[in-house]
Amino acid sequence: SKINLYIIYRVVIDNGVCSSATIVKVDSPRGHGILLEAVQILTDLNLSIKKAYISSDGRWNMDVFHVTDINGNKLNDQSVLKYIEQSIETVYYGENIEVNGLTALELTGTDRIGLLSEMFAVLSDLNCDVVDAKLWTHNGRVASMIYLKDCSSGSPILDSHRISKIEGRLKNVLNGDSDVKSAAKTCVSVDMMTHIERRLHQLMFEDRDYEKRSKKQERSPMVVVTVQNWAERGYSVVNVHCRDRTKLLFDVVCTLTDMEYAVFHATINTSEDQAHLEFYIRHKDGSPISSEAERQRVIQCLEAAVQRRASEGVRLELRHPDKQGLLAEVTRTFRENGLNVTRTEISTSCGMATNIFYVTDANGDEADSKLIESVREKIGFECLRVKEMPSVNRRKGDGEEHQQTKAVLVSLGSLVWRNLFSFGLVKSCS
């Protein structure tokens, strides 16, 4: 589903300026969320944004993105380049999956071992076919968007009594032994046009997953966020330093946008496996961050935005002819063998299920390779493949100090730059 908006964009794609990346230049009028839409289009194509320069000149945005494909190569397929140009020039709000003829469920609750298995078992028992789904876990919380149809008829589930029964059963599973403050929520999605990953961020944010709920849930040493006010120019300056990954810029810009901050200038740089993002922001009303409490909340929320998708578990891909109860069977095998699912992406097309699972052991640590192979043997070696091992061994001690040192140096660099700006040695773009 798409809604076309009459917003004038000028898009220029250049493959000659940079030897290592394709340059995508976007000029557009200022407007809340417009930057997010451009970033969303690029990331929905699984493109990596290696560098970006965002600048606002009065009522106009000038954005430059250095992008590559998932393998780090420049984009040479003319059909892809044309699609990027046409998609950005005709901004739309919508999802990258076909949701017509499906019933969409939103779920939030307390995460625990085996939860996904129980959820899919309930849906299978209620004769529901899961066509598409995404589930994230963070800080002991879980959020999911699930698209369903009736197993027997293939039609969307519209009967209000049946929907209430589905919601009630799932809510009981999600609640578990939770207290009232962290009670589960289930509902049929009323906003089918919201991008699914943006909606997951919103659900996690509404569930306050950015708050530490136990002593074990410490801030990740691999994510450092600093926020400073530049009083002379009326900006708040946000720096994010973390491990680089796909869709990182989308996650950060999405969170700033939904917290109703406007990005006026930004610089994004990546080097090897590290990323540094710097944003000059204000509230929609034009004011900077005004209190220490607000500053801390921005830091917490951006840390959460980075961590929600940064699963370090083993990435398993299941390809199997679709059938009723498939997800319930597979996730039950995970649970019975001590594997915990931290994130999943479910999709079904032309009768074939393609499902991605990120799994750890029951303690949240890297799963033993012998255990992974045992599970693959039970499900089928040809059906369940290991697509990616964790890129980082979790070393608790030396990472935090290294990252914090980098963050301090970055902040000092920003301070020097701003002083040059104030003395007129660097020209303003605003």
Sine and cosine of phi, psi and omega as CSV:
sin_phi,cos_phi,sin_psi,cos_psi,sin_omega,cos_omega
0.00,0.00,0.67,-0.74,-0.03,-1.00
-0.67,-0.75,0.56,-0.83,0.14,-0.99
-0.85,-0.53,0.88,-0.47,0.00,-1.00
-1.00,0.09,0.70,-0.71,0.03,-1.00
-0.92,-0.38,0.62,-0.79,-0.03,-1.00
-1.00,0.02,0.97,0.24,0.03,-1.00
-0.89,-0.46,0.77,-0.64,-0.06,-1.00
-0.99,0.14,0.86,-0.50,0.08,-1.00
-0.87,-0.49,0.50,-0.86,0.21,-0.98
-0.83,-0.56,0.87,-0.50,-0.06,-1.00
-0.89,-0.46,0.78,-0.62,0.06,-1.00
-0.83,-0.56,0.81,-0.58,0.03,-1.00
-0.93,-0.38,0.81,-0.58,-0.11,-0.99
-0.81,-0.59,0.84,-0.54,0.04,-1.00
-0.97,-0.26,0.04,1.00,-0.08,-1.00
-0.98,-0.21,-0.38,0.93,-0.11,-0.99
-0.96,0.29,-0.67,0.74,-0.10,-1.00
-0.91,-0.41,0.71,-0.71,-0.04,-1.00
-0.98,0.20,-0.34,0.94,-0.13,-0.99
-0.92,-0.39,-0.13,0.99,-0.06,-1.00
-0.48,-0.88,0.37,-0.93,0.13,-0.99
-1.00,-0.01,0.73,-0.68,-0.03,-1.00
-1.00,-0.09,0.81,-0.59,0.08,-1.00
-0.89,-0.45,0.91,-0.42,0.00,-1.00
-0.96,-0.27,0.77,-0.64,-0.05,-1.00
-0.79,-0.61,0.86,-0.51,0.13,-0.99
-0.94,-0.33,0.73,-0.68,-0.05,-1.00
-0.41,-0.91,0.36,-0.93,0.09,-1.00
-0.93,0.36,0.47,-0.88,0.04,-1.00
-0.91,0.40,0.59,-0.81,0.04,-1.00
-0.06,-1.00,0.60,-0.80,-0.06,-1.00
-0.91,0.42,0.81,-0.58,0.04,-1.00
1.00,-0.03,-0.12,0.99,-0.05,-1.00
-0.93,0.36,-0.64,0.77,0.07,-1.00
-0.87,0.50,-0.68,0.73,0.01,-1.00
-0.87,0.50,-0.64,0.77,-0.02,-1.00
-0.89,0.46,-0.67,0.75,0.01,-1.00
-0.91,0.42,-0.70,0.71,0.02,-1.00
-0.89,0.45,-0.64,0.77,-0.02,-1.00
-0.88,0.48,-0.68,0.73,-0.01,-1.00
-0.88,0.47,-0.68,0.73,-0.01,-1.00
-0.92,0.40,-0.68,0.73,-0.05,-1.00
-0.97,0.25,-0.47,0.88,0.07,-1.00
-0.90,0.43,-0.36,0.93,0.07,-1.00
-1.00,0.02,0.14,0.99,-0.04,-1.00
0.86,0.50,0.58,0.82,0.08,-1.00
-1.00,0.03,0.54,-0.84,0.06,-1.00
-0.99,-0.11,0.79,-0.61,0.05,-1.00
-1.00,-0.09,0.97,-0.26,-0.09,-1.00
-0.99,0.14,-0.58,0.82,0.05,-1.00
-0.56,-0.83,0.41,-0.91,0.10,-0.99
-0.40,-0.92,0.54,-0.84,0.05,-1.00
-0.76,-0.65,0.89,-0.45,-0.05,-1.00
-0.92,-0.39,0.77,-0.64,0.00,-1.00
-0.57,-0.82,0.59,-0.81,0.02,-1.00
-0.89,-0.46,0.81,-0.58,0.03,-1.00
-0.87,-0.49,0.99,-0.10,-0.05,-1.00
0.93,0.38,-0.89,-0.45,-0.03,-1.00
-0.98,-0.19,0.30,0.96,-0.09,-1.00
-0.80,-0.60,0.65,-0.76,0.08,-1.00
-0.99,-0.17,0.65,-0.76,0.11,-0.99
-0.79,-0.62,0.95,-0.32,-0.10,-1.00
-0.87,-0.50,0.69,-0.72,0.02,-1.00
-0.80,-0.60,0.81,-0.58,-0.01,-1.00
-0.86,-0.50,0.74,-0.67,0.13,-0.99
-0.99,-0.17,0.93,-0.37,-0.13,-0.99
-0.84,-0.55,0.46,-0.89,0.13,-0.99
-0.71,-0.71,0.16,-0.99,0.13,-0.99
-0.98,0.20,-0.04,-1.00,-0.11,-0.99
-0.91,0.42,-0.34,0.94,0.01,-1.00
-0.99,-0.10,0.09,1.00,0.03,-1.00
1.00,0.07,0.25,0.97,-0.02,-1.00
-0.99,-0.17,0.44,-0.90,0.10,-1.00
-0.90,0.43,0.35,-0.94,-0.03,-1.00
-1.00,-0.02,0.90,-0.43,-0.03,-1.00
-0.91,-0.42,-0.17,0.99,0.02,-1.00
-0.96,0.27,0.91,-0.41,-0.07,-1.00
-0.89,0.45,-0.52,0.85,0.01,-1.00
-0.92,0.38,-0.58,0.81,0.05,-1.00
-0.93,0.38,-0.70,0.72,0.01,-1.00
-0.88,0.47,-0.66,0.75,0.00,-1.00
-0.92,0.39,-0.63,0.78,0.01,-1.00
-0.89,0.45,-0.69,0.73,0.03,-1.00
-0.86,0.52,-0.74,0.67,-0.03,-1.00
-0.88,0.48,-0.74,0.68,-0.04,-1.00
-0.93,0.36,-0.61,0.79,-0.04,-1.00
-0.92,0.38,-0.67,0.74,-0.01,-1.00
-0.95,0.31,-0.60,0.80,-0.01,-1.00
-0.94,0.35,-0.42,0.91,0.08,-1.00
-0.89,-0.46,1.00,0.09,-0.06,-1.00
-0.91,0.41,0.65,-0.76,0.06,-1.00
-0.68,-0.73,0.44,-0.90,0.13,-0.99
-0.95,-0.30,0.86,-0.51,-0.02,-1.00
0.05,-1.00,-0.14,-0.99,-0.05,-1.00
-0.93,-0.37,0.45,-0.89,-0.01,-1.00
-1.00,0.02,0.23,0.97,0.17,-0.99
-0.84,-0.55,0.39,-0.92,0.00,-1.00
-0.99,0.14,0.91,-0.42,-0.07,-1.00
-0.97,-0.24,-0.07,1.00,0.06,-1.00
-0.90,0.44,0.69,-0.72,0.02,-1.00
0.99,0.14,0.20,0.98,0.02,-1.00
-0.81,-0.59,0.40,-0.91,0.11,-0.99
-0.97,-0.25,0.81,-0.59,-0.07,-1.00
-0.98,-0.19,0.78,-0.62,0.05,-1.00
-0.91,-0.41,0.67,-0.75,0.13,-0.99
-0.94,-0.34,0.73,-0.68,-0.04,-1.00
-0.72,-0.70,0.67,-0.74,0.18,-0.98
-0.65,-0.76,0.49,-0.87,0.01,-1.00
0.03,-1.00,-0.25,-0.97,-0.01,-1.00
-1.00,0.02,0.78,-0.63,0.00,-1.00
-0.98,0.21,0.52,-0.86,0.11,-0.99
-0.30,-0.95,0.25,-0.97,0.02,-1.00
-0.88,0.48,0.75,-0.66,0.07,-1.00
0.99,0.12,0.05,1.00,-0.06,-1.00
-0.87,0.49,-0.72,0.69,-0.05,-1.00
-0.88,0.48,-0.63,0.77,0.04,-1.00
-0.86,0.50,-0.70,0.72,0.00,-1.00
-0.91,0.41,-0.64,0.77,0.01,-1.00
-0.88,0.47,-0.74,0.67,-0.03,-1.00
-0.94,0.35,-0.51,0.86,0.06,-1.00
-0.90,0.43,-0.66,0.75,0.04,-1.00
-0.89,0.46,-0.72,0.69,-0.03,-1.00
-0.90,0.43,-0.63,0.78,0.05,-1.00
-0.90,0.43,-0.67,0.75,0.00,-1.00
-0.89,0.45,-0.51,0.86,-0.01,-1.00
-1.00,-0.03,0.26,0.97,0.08,-1.00
0.89,0.45,0.61,0.80,0.03,-1.00
-0.96,-0.27,0.73,-0.69,0.05,-1.00
-0.98,-0.20,0.86,-0.52,0.03,-1.00
-0.99,0.11,0.93,-0.38,-0.04,-1.00
-1.00,0.00,-0.72,0.70,0.03,-1.00
-0.61,-0.79,0.53,-0.85,0.03,-1.00
-0.27,-0.96,0.46,-0.89,0.17,-0.99
-0.66,-0.75,0.66,-0.75,0.01,-1.00
-0.69,-0.73,0.75,-0.66,0.08,-1.00
-0.87,-0.50,0.53,-0.85,0.14,-0.99
-0.80,-0.60,0.57,-0.82,0.04,-1.00
-0.25,-0.97,0.71,-0.70,0.07,-1.00
0.80,0.60,0.63,0.78,0.04,-1.00
0.98,0.21,0.12,0.99,0.02,-1.00
-0.91,-0.41,0.35,-0.94,0.02,-1.00
-0.70,-0.72,0.62,-0.78,0.10,-1.00
-0.70,-0.72,0.63,-0.78,-0.04,-1.00
-0.53,-0.85,0.55,-0.83,0.20,-0.98
-0.89,-0.46,0.83,-0.56,-0.06,-1.00
-0.80,-0.60,0.77,-0.64,0.02,-1.00
-0.95,-0.31,0.85,-0.53,-0.16,-0.99
-0.87,-0.49,0.36,-0.93,0.26,-0.97
-0.57,-0.82,0.26,-0.97,0.01,-1.00
-0.96,0.29,0.74,-0.67,-0.04,-1.00
-0.89,0.46,-0.63,0.78,-0.11,-0.99
-0.97,0.24,-0.73,0.68,-0.11,-0.99
-0.99,-0.13,-0.34,0.94,-0.08,-1.00
0.97,0.25,0.16,0.99,-0.04,-1.00
-1.00,-0.09,0.32,-0.95,0.11,-0.99
-0.91,0.42,0.45,-0.89,0.00,-1.00
-1.00,-0.03,0.93,-0.36,-0.12,-0.99
-0.90,-0.43,-0.34,0.94,-0.04,-1.00
-0.89,0.45,0.85,-0.53,-0.11,-0.99
-0.89,0.45,-0.58,0.81,0.00,-1.00
-0.93,0.38,-0.65,0.76,0.02,-1.00
-0.93,0.38,-0.65,0.76,0.04,-1.00
-0.88,0.48,-0.67,0.74,0.03,-1.00
-0.88,0.47,-0.61,0.79,0.02,-1.00
-0.92,0.39,-0.68,0.74,0.04,-1.00
-0.88,0.48,-0.73,0.68,-0.01,-1.00
-0.88,0.47,-0.68,0.73,-0.03,-1.00
-0.90,0.43,-0.69,0.72,0.00,-1.00
-0.90,0.43,-0.68,0.73,-0.01,-1.00
-0.92,0.38,-0.61,0.79,0.02,-1.00
-0.89,0.46,-0.64,0.77,0.04,-1.00
-0.89,0.46,-0.65,0.76,0.03,-1.00
-0.91,0.41,-0.70,0.72,-0.05,-1.00
-0.94,0.35,-0.58,0.82,-0.01,-1.00
-0.91,0.41,-0.71,0.71,-0.04,-1.00
0.79,0.61,-0.83,-0.56,0.03,-1.00
-0.97,-0.22,0.40,0.92,-0.09,-1.00
-0.92,0.39,0.42,-0.91,0.12,-0.99
-1.00,0.10,0.05,-1.00,-0.08,-1.00
-0.90,0.44,-0.58,0.81,-0.09,-1.00
-0.90,0.43,-0.48,0.88,-0.04,-1.00
-0.92,-0.39,0.50,0.87,-0.05,-1.00
-0.87,0.49,0.54,-0.84,-0.03,-1.00
-0.95,0.31,0.39,-0.92,0.09,-1.00
-0.74,-0.67,0.71,-0.71,0.10,-1.00
-0.69,-0.72,0.64,-0.77,0.06,-1.00
-0.31,-0.95,0.41,-0.91,0.16,-0.99
-0.97,0.25,0.79,-0.62,-0.07,-1.00
-0.89,0.46,0.77,-0.64,0.03,-1.00
-0.99,-0.11,-0.21,0.98,-0.02,-1.00
-0.89,-0.45,0.99,0.14,-0.05,-1.00
-0.95,0.31,-0.18,0.98,-0.09,-1.00
-1.00,-0.03,-0.18,0.98,-0.02,-1.00
-0.96,0.28,0.71,-0.70,0.05,-1.00
-0.81,0.59,0.73,-0.69,-0.18,-0.98
-0.88,0.48,-0.64,0.77,-0.03,-1.00
-0.97,0.25,-0.53,0.84,0.12,-0.99
-0.91,0.42,-0.64,0.77,0.02,-1.00
-0.91,0.42,-0.60,0.80,0.06,-1.00
-0.89,0.46,-0.67,0.74,0.09,-1.00
-0.85,0.52,-0.69,0.72,-0.01,-1.00
-0.90,0.44,-0.67,0.74,0.01,-1.00
-0.90,0.44,-0.68,0.73,0.04,-1.00
-0.90,0.44,-0.66,0.75,0.00,-1.00
-0.90,0.44,-0.71,0.70,0.02,-1.00
-0.89,0.46,-0.51,0.86,0.01,-1.00
-0.99,0.11,-0.01,1.00,0.06,-1.00
0.85,0.53,0.71,0.71,0.02,-1.00
-0.94,0.35,-0.22,0.97,0.02,-1.00
-0.96,0.28,-0.20,0.98,0.02,-1.00
-1.00,0.07,0.71,-0.71,0.04,-1.00
-0.95,0.31,0.80,-0.60,-0.09,-1.00
-0.96,-0.29,-0.14,0.99,0.07,-1.00
-0.41,-0.91,0.22,-0.98,-0.02,-1.00
-0.91,0.41,-0.40,0.92,-0.02,-1.00
-0.96,0.26,-0.37,0.93,-0.09,-1.00
-1.00,-0.05,0.95,0.30,0.01,-1.00
-1.00,0.09,0.30,-0.95,0.05,-1.00
-0.91,0.41,0.61,-0.79,-0.03,-1.00
-0.93,0.38,0.76,-0.65,0.05,-1.00
-0.93,0.36,-0.21,0.98,-0.04,-1.00
-1.00,-0.02,0.02,1.00,0.04,-1.00
-0.79,-0.61,0.86,-0.52,0.03,-1.00
-0.83,-0.56,0.85,-0.53,0.01,-1.00
-0.85,-0.53,0.76,-0.64,0.10,-0.99
-0.82,-0.57,0.53,-0.85,0.02,-1.00
-0.71,-0.71,0.82,-0.57,0.04,-1.00
-0.75,-0.66,0.47,-0.88,0.08,-1.00
-0.99,-0.14,0.68,-0.73,0.11,-0.99
-0.95,-0.31,1.00,0.05,-0.17,-0.98
-0.86,0.51,-0.62,0.79,-0.07,-1.00
-0.88,0.48,-0.51,0.86,-0.04,-1.00
-0.95,-0.32,-0.08,1.00,0.05,-1.00
0.96,0.27,0.44,0.90,0.04,-1.00
-0.94,-0.33,0.42,-0.91,0.33,-0.94
-0.97,-0.25,0.73,-0.69,-0.08,-1.00
-0.95,-0.30,0.87,-0.49,-0.05,-1.00
-0.94,-0.34,0.80,-0.59,0.09,-1.00
-0.90,-0.44,0.74,-0.67,0.05,-1.00
-0.83,-0.56,0.83,-0.55,0.06,-1.00
-0.83,-0.56,0.81,-0.58,-0.06,-1.00
-0.29,-0.96,0.02,-1.00,0.08,-1.00
-0.94,0.34,0.68,-0.73,-0.01,-1.00
-0.96,0.27,0.52,-0.86,0.07,-1.00
-0.28,-0.96,0.22,-0.97,0.04,-1.00
-0.92,0.38,0.55,-0.84,0.06,-1.00
0.93,0.37,0.23,0.97,0.02,-1.00
-0.89,0.45,-0.74,0.68,-0.03,-1.00
-0.89,0.46,-0.65,0.76,0.05,-1.00
-0.85,0.53,-0.73,0.68,-0.06,-1.00
-0.88,0.48,-0.66,0.75,-0.02,-1.00
-0.95,0.31,-0.73,0.68,-0.01,-1.00
-0.91,0.42,-0.61,0.79,0.04,-1.00
-0.85,0.52,-0.71,0.70,-0.02,-1.00
-0.92,0.39,-0.70,0.71,0.04,-1.00
-0.87,0.49,-0.66,0.75,-0.01,-1.00
-0.90,0.44,-0.72,0.69,-0.04,-1.00
-0.95,0.30,-0.32,0.95,0.13,-0.99
-1.00,0.07,0.07,1.00,0.09,-1.00
0.92,0.39,0.64,0.76,0.19,-0.98
-0.97,-0.24,0.57,-0.82,0.06,-1.00
-0.97,-0.24,0.73,-0.69,0.04,-1.00
-1.00,-0.04,0.87,-0.49,0.00,-1.00
-0.99,-0.11,-0.62,0.78,0.06,-1.00
-0.60,-0.80,0.49,-0.87,0.04,-1.00
-0.35,-0.94,0.49,-0.87,0.10,-0.99
-0.72,-0.69,0.78,-0.62,0.01,-1.00
-0.85,-0.53,0.80,-0.60,0.02,-1.00
-0.74,-0.67,0.64,-0.77,0.12,-0.99
-0.80,-0.59,0.58,-0.81,0.03,-1.00
-0.60,-0.80,0.87,-0.49,-0.09,-1.00
0.82,0.58,-0.90,-0.43,-0.04,-1.00
-0.95,-0.31,0.26,0.96,-0.02,-1.00
-0.93,-0.36,0.51,-0.86,0.02,-1.00
-0.75,-0.66,0.64,-0.77,0.13,-0.99
-0.80,-0.60,0.81,-0.59,-0.02,-1.00
-0.84,-0.54,0.76,-0.65,0.03,-1.00
-0.80,-0.60,0.77,-0.64,-0.06,-1.00
-0.79,-0.62,0.67,-0.74,0.13,-0.99
-0.96,-0.28,0.93,-0.36,-0.18,-0.98
-0.82,-0.57,0.34,-0.94,0.18,-0.98
-0.59,-0.80,0.31,-0.95,0.18,-0.98
-0.88,0.47,0.30,-0.95,0.06,-1.00
-0.85,0.52,-0.45,0.89,0.02,-1.00
-0.99,0.11,0.02,1.00,0.08,-1.00
0.99,-0.12,-0.01,1.00,-0.04,-1.00
-0.99,-0.12,0.49,-0.87,0.06,-1.00
-0.99,0.17,0.00,-1.00,0.07,-1.00
-0.88,0.48,0.73,-0.69,-0.24,-0.97
-0.93,-0.36,-0.11,0.99,-0.04,-1.00
-0.51,-0.86,0.31,-0.95,0.04,-1.00
-0.91,0.41,-0.61,0.79,0.01,-1.00
-0.88,0.47,-0.67,0.74,0.02,-1.00
-0.92,0.40,-0.64,0.77,0.02,-1.00
-0.86,0.50,-0.72,0.70,0.00,-1.00
-0.90,0.43,-0.59,0.81,0.01,-1.00
-0.92,0.40,-0.65,0.76,0.05,-1.00
-0.88,0.48,-0.69,0.72,0.02,-1.00
-0.87,0.50,-0.75,0.66,-0.01,-1.00
-0.87,0.50,-0.70,0.71,-0.07,-1.00
-0.93,0.37,-0.60,0.80,0.02,-1.00
-0.95,0.30,-0.61,0.80,0.11,-0.99
-0.86,0.52,-0.70,0.71,0.00,-1.00
-0.90,0.44,-0.65,0.76,-0.02,-1.00
-0.87,0.49,-0.62,0.78,0.02,-1.00
-0.95,0.31,-0.63,0.78,-0.13,-0.99
-0.98,0.20,-0.47,0.88,-0.09,-1.00
-0.84,0.55,-0.60,0.80,-0.07,-1.00
-0.98,-0.21,-0.08,1.00,-0.10,-0.99
-1.00,0.03,0.82,0.57,-0.02,-1.00
-0.93,0.37,0.70,-0.71,-0.01,-1.00
-0.97,-0.25,0.10,1.00,0.00,-1.00
-0.96,0.29,0.11,-0.99,0.07,-1.00
-0.95,0.33,0.72,-0.69,-0.01,-1.00
-1.00,-0.06,0.90,-0.44,0.01,-1.00
-0.93,-0.36,0.65,-0.76,0.03,-1.00
-0.87,-0.49,0.82,-0.57,0.03,-1.00
-0.96,-0.27,0.84,-0.54,0.14,-0.99
-0.86,-0.52,0.87,-0.49,-0.13,-0.99
-0.41,-0.91,0.61,-0.80,0.12,-0.99
-0.81,0.59,0.74,-0.68,-0.08,-1.00
-0.93,0.38,0.61,-0.79,0.06,-1.00
-0.40,-0.92,0.37,-0.93,0.00,-1.00
-0.90,0.44,0.74,-0.67,0.05,-1.00
0.99,0.11,0.07,1.00,-0.03,-1.00
-0.86,0.51,-0.75,0.67,-0.03,-1.00
-0.90,0.43,-0.62,0.79,0.02,-1.00
-0.89,0.46,-0.67,0.75,0.00,-1.00
-0.91,0.42,-0.74,0.67,-0.07,-1.00
-0.91,0.42,-0.74,0.67,-0.04,-1.00
-0.94,0.34,-0.47,0.88,0.10,-1.00
-0.92,0.40,-0.61,0.79,0.05,-1.00
-0.90,0.44,-0.66,0.75,0.09,-1.00
-0.84,0.54,-0.77,0.63,-0.08,-1.00
-0.89,0.46,-0.71,0.71,-0.05,-1.00
-0.91,0.40,-0.34,0.94,0.00,-1.00
-0.96,-0.28,0.25,0.97,0.13,-0.99
0.98,0.21,0.38,0.92,0.07,-1.00
-0.99,-0.15,0.69,-0.73,0.02,-1.00
-0.94,-0.33,0.77,-0.63,0.01,-1.00
-1.00,0.01,0.87,-0.49,-0.01,-1.00
-0.99,-0.13,-0.39,0.92,0.02,-1.00
-0.34,-0.94,0.55,-0.84,0.01,-1.00
-0.51,-0.86,0.47,-0.88,0.09,-1.00
-0.73,-0.69,0.86,-0.51,-0.05,-1.00
-0.92,-0.38,0.73,-0.68,0.10,-1.00
-0.54,-0.84,0.52,-0.85,0.00,-1.00
-0.71,-0.70,0.75,-0.66,0.00,-1.00
-0.53,-0.85,0.76,-0.65,0.07,-1.00
0.80,0.60,0.65,0.76,0.07,-1.00
0.98,0.20,0.08,1.00,0.00,-1.00
-0.90,-0.43,0.78,-0.62,0.04,-1.00
-1.00,-0.04,0.76,-0.64,0.10,-0.99
-0.84,-0.54,0.95,-0.32,-0.14,-0.99
-0.82,-0.57,0.73,-0.68,0.00,-1.00
-0.93,-0.37,0.75,-0.66,0.02,-1.00
-0.80,-0.60,0.71,-0.70,0.18,-0.98
-0.97,-0.24,0.85,-0.53,-0.13,-0.99
-0.81,-0.59,0.55,-0.83,0.13,-0.99
-0.79,-0.61,0.01,-1.00,0.15,-0.99
-0.98,0.19,-0.04,-1.00,-0.10,-1.00
-0.91,0.42,-0.35,0.94,0.00,-1.00
-1.00,-0.05,0.02,1.00,-0.02,-1.00
1.00,0.06,0.12,0.99,0.02,-1.00
-0.99,-0.10,0.12,-0.99,-0.03,-1.00
-0.87,0.49,0.76,-0.65,-0.02,-1.00
-0.95,0.31,0.62,-0.78,0.02,-1.00
-0.90,0.44,0.66,-0.75,-0.06,-1.00
-0.89,0.45,-0.55,0.84,0.04,-1.00
-0.91,0.40,-0.59,0.81,0.05,-1.00
-0.92,0.40,-0.68,0.73,0.03,-1.00
-0.86,0.52,-0.71,0.71,-0.02,-1.00
-0.92,0.40,-0.57,0.82,0.05,-1.00
-0.90,0.44,-0.68,0.74,0.03,-1.00
-0.91,0.41,-0.65,0.76,0.03,-1.00
-0.89,0.46,-0.62,0.78,0.02,-1.00
-0.89,0.45,-0.64,0.77,-0.01,-1.00
-0.93,0.37,-0.63,0.78,-0.05,-1.00
-1.00,0.07,-0.54,0.84,-0.03,-1.00
0.81,-0.59,0.89,-0.47,-0.06,-1.00
-0.86,0.51,-0.61,0.80,-0.04,-1.00
-0.97,0.26,-0.43,0.90,-0.03,-1.00
-1.00,0.08,-0.63,0.78,-0.08,-1.00
-0.92,-0.40,0.91,-0.41,-0.07,-1.00
-0.87,-0.49,0.53,-0.85,0.11,-0.99
-0.99,0.11,0.90,-0.43,-0.04,-1.00
-0.99,-0.13,-0.42,0.91,-0.08,-1.00
-0.28,-0.96,0.77,-0.64,0.11,-0.99
-1.00,-0.04,0.34,-0.94,0.03,-1.00
-0.81,0.58,0.71,-0.70,-0.04,-1.00
-0.99,0.15,-0.21,0.98,-0.06,-1.00
-0.74,-0.67,0.76,-0.65,0.21,-0.98
-0.98,0.18,0.75,-0.66,-0.14,-0.99
-0.97,0.26,1.00,0.02,0.06,-1.00
-1.00,-0.09,0.89,-0.46,-0.18,-0.98
-0.97,0.25,-0.50,0.86,-0.25,-0.97
-1.00,0.04,-0.81,0.58,-0.23,-0.97
-1.00,0.09,-0.29,0.96,-0.08,-1.00
-0.93,0.37,-0.67,0.74,-0.12,-0.99
-0.90,0.44,-0.72,0.69,-0.03,-1.00
-0.90,0.43,-0.65,0.76,0.01,-1.00
-0.89,0.46,-0.71,0.70,-0.02,-1.00
-0.92,0.38,-0.66,0.75,-0.01,-1.00
-0.91,0.41,-0.60,0.80,0.05,-1.00
-0.88,0.47,-0.70,0.71,0.02,-1.00
-0.88,0.48,-0.66,0.75,-0.03,-1.00
-0.90,0.45,-0.65,0.76,0.03,-1.00
-0.90,0.44,-0.69,0.72,0.01,-1.00
-0.89,0.45,-0.65,0.76,0.04,-1.00
-0.88,0.47,-0.70,0.72,0.00,-1.00
-0.90,0.44,-0.64,0.77,0.05,-1.00
-0.90,0.44,-0.65,0.76,0.04,-1.00
-0.88,0.47,-0.65,0.76,0.03,-1.00
-0.90,0.43,-0.63,0.78,0.00,-1.00
-0.90,0.45,-0.68,0.74,0.04,-1.00
-0.88,0.48,-0.70,0.71,-0.02,-1.00
-0.87,0.49,-0.67,0.75,-0.03,-1.00
-0.93,0.37,-0.57,0.82,0.05,-1.00
-0.91,0.41,-0.66,0.75,0.07,-1.00
-0.87,0.49,-0.65,0.76,0.04,-1.00
-0.86,0.51,-0.73,0.69,-0.07,-1.00
-0.91,0.41,-0.58,0.82,-0.02,-1.00
-1.00,0.09,0.06,1.00,0.07,-1.00
0.99,0.12,0.17,0.99,0.00,-1.00
-0.99,0.14,-0.24,0.97,0.12,-0.99
-0.78,-0.62,0.71,-0.70,-0.06,-1.00
-0.98,0.19,0.58,-0.82,0.02,-1.00
-0.99,0.14,0.47,-0.88,0.10,-1.00
-0.98,-0.21,-0.02,1.00,-0.09,-1.00
-0.86,-0.52,0.00,0.00,0.00,0.00
